[in-house]
Amino acid sequence: MVYVRRIFAAVALEGSSINAIKVAFDREGVSTPAEAPYWLHKAMRDIIFDDCYKAHTFEEVRALVGDGAAVLSRLERGKRYGIWYFGRRKTQTRQVSERAADGNVLYRKKQLVEGNPKSEWVAVPIVDSTVPREWVDAPERP
């Protein structure tokens, strides 16, 4: 979370570009979430525009999950919550075989990932990230 807060602060308070933050993190040797050798522009962009970091009030959560949702009874009215969406993507995995040059059969898994329409996503309240909402709202959302 330290680096997530730093990303939001750099964008919201300093007006830094995603590329500038990426270059700074790579220079400093900041480890990536996926333990890759360097930060990906897309990974930083995904962090900046993910609703899980945006603090929502109880009323906003109610509007997203629906009045009849059982999860509302477990939430406290005065607290804020992030939103994680279940069902954003549909993944199909299948096993495929290929014949190698030496005649052996090689098996591997192949995945097809498609985005679901937003109407099919299920909003799930999660613990507040503590990133100030002004920082999360600062970048223009796509």
C-alpha positions as CSV (number, residue, x, y, z in Angstrom):
1,M,0.0,0.0,0.0
2,V,2.9,2.4,0.5
3,Y,3.7,2.3,-3.2
4,V,0.0,2.6,-4.2
5,R,-0.3,5.7,-2.0
6,R,2.8,7.1,-3.5
7,I,1.5,6.5,-7.1
8,F,-1.8,8.4,-6.2
9,A,0.1,11.2,-4.4
10,A,2.5,11.7,-7.4
11,V,-0.4,11.9,-9.9
12,A,-2.8,14.0,-7.7
13,L,-0.4,16.3,-5.8
14,E,2.6,16.6,-8.2
15,G,0.8,16.1,-11.5
16,S,3.3,13.4,-12.5
17,S,2.7,11.2,-15.5
18,I,2.4,7.5,-15.3
19,N,5.6,7.2,-17.2
20,A,7.5,9.5,-14.8
21,I,6.4,7.4,-11.8
22,K,7.3,4.2,-13.6
23,V,10.8,5.5,-14.4
24,A,11.3,6.6,-10.8
25,F,10.2,3.2,-9.4
26,D,12.4,1.3,-11.8
27,R,15.4,3.5,-10.9
28,E,14.8,3.0,-7.2
29,G,14.3,-0.7,-7.6
30,V,10.8,-0.7,-6.2
31,S,9.5,-4.3,-6.5
32,T,6.5,-4.8,-8.7
33,P,3.3,-6.5,-7.6
34,A,4.0,-9.4,-10.0
35,E,7.7,-9.6,-9.1
36,A,8.5,-8.6,-12.7
37,P,11.9,-7.0,-13.4
38,Y,10.3,-3.6,-14.1
39,W,7.0,-1.8,-13.7
40,L,4.5,-1.9,-16.6
41,H,2.7,1.2,-17.7
42,K,-0.5,-0.8,-17.8
43,A,-0.1,-2.0,-14.2
44,M,0.2,1.5,-12.9
45,R,-2.7,2.7,-15.0
46,D,-4.8,-0.2,-13.7
47,I,-4.0,0.8,-10.1
48,I,-4.9,4.4,-10.7
49,F,-8.3,3.6,-12.2
50,D,-9.3,0.7,-10.0
51,D,-12.4,1.4,-7.9
52,C,-11.0,-0.7,-5.0
53,Y,-8.9,2.3,-4.0
54,K,-11.7,4.8,-4.1
55,A,-13.5,5.3,-0.7
56,H,-17.2,5.0,-1.0
57,T,-19.8,5.9,1.6
58,F,-22.3,3.5,2.9
59,E,-25.0,5.1,0.7
60,E,-22.8,4.8,-2.4
61,V,-22.1,1.1,-1.6
62,R,-25.8,0.5,-1.2
63,A,-26.5,2.0,-4.7
64,L,-23.8,-0.3,-6.2
65,V,-24.7,-3.6,-4.5
66,G,-28.5,-3.0,-4.2
67,D,-30.8,-2.4,-1.3
68,G,-31.6,-6.0,-0.8
69,A,-28.0,-7.3,-0.6
70,A,-27.3,-9.3,2.5
71,V,-23.8,-7.8,2.6
72,L,-25.2,-4.4,3.7
73,S,-26.1,-5.8,7.1
74,R,-22.4,-6.5,7.7
75,L,-21.3,-2.9,6.9
76,E,-21.0,0.0,9.3
77,R,-22.8,3.2,8.2
78,G,-20.0,5.6,9.2
79,K,-17.2,3.7,7.5
80,R,-16.0,3.9,3.9
81,Y,-15.4,1.0,1.6
82,G,-13.6,0.2,-1.7
83,I,-15.4,-1.7,-4.4
84,W,-14.0,-4.8,-6.1
85,Y,-16.0,-6.1,-9.0
86,F,-16.6,-9.9,-9.4
87,G,-17.2,-11.1,-13.0
88,R,-15.4,-8.4,-15.0
89,R,-13.9,-11.0,-17.2
90,K,-14.9,-14.4,-18.5
91,T,-12.0,-16.9,-18.8
92,Q,-12.2,-20.1,-20.8
93,T,-9.3,-22.5,-20.4
94,R,-8.7,-25.5,-22.7
95,Q,-5.9,-28.0,-23.2
96,V,-4.4,-28.1,-26.7
97,S,-1.9,-30.6,-28.1
98,E,0.8,-30.1,-30.6
99,R,3.1,-32.6,-32.2
100,A,6.8,-31.7,-31.7
101,A,9.4,-32.2,-34.4
102,D,10.6,-35.4,-32.7
103,G,7.1,-36.9,-32.9
104,N,6.2,-36.4,-29.2
105,V,2.9,-34.8,-28.3
106,L,3.2,-31.6,-26.2
107,Y,0.2,-30.5,-24.1
108,R,-0.4,-26.9,-23.0
109,K,-3.2,-24.8,-21.7
110,K,-4.7,-22.0,-23.7
111,Q,-6.8,-19.3,-22.2
112,L,-9.4,-17.0,-23.9
113,V,-10.2,-14.0,-21.8
114,E,-13.2,-11.7,-22.7
115,G,-14.6,-8.7,-20.8
116,N,-18.2,-9.0,-19.5
117,P,-20.6,-6.1,-19.9
118,K,-20.6,-3.8,-16.8
119,S,-24.2,-4.7,-16.2
120,E,-23.1,-8.3,-15.3
121,W,-20.4,-7.2,-12.8
122,V,-21.1,-7.8,-9.1
123,A,-20.0,-5.1,-6.7
124,V,-18.3,-6.4,-3.6
125,P,-17.4,-4.0,-0.8
126,I,-13.9,-4.3,0.6
127,V,-11.9,-2.5,3.3
128,D,-11.1,1.1,2.6
129,S,-7.6,1.6,1.1
130,T,-7.1,4.8,3.1
131,V,-6.0,6.6,0.0
132,P,-7.7,10.0,0.1
133,R,-10.7,10.2,-2.2
134,E,-9.4,13.5,-3.7
135,W,-6.3,11.7,-4.8
136,V,-8.2,8.9,-6.4
137,D,-10.6,11.3,-8.2
138,A,-7.8,13.6,-9.5
139,P,-6.9,11.6,-12.6
140,E,-9.5,11.7,-15.4
141,R,-11.1,8.4,-15.6
142,P,-11.5,6.6,-19.0
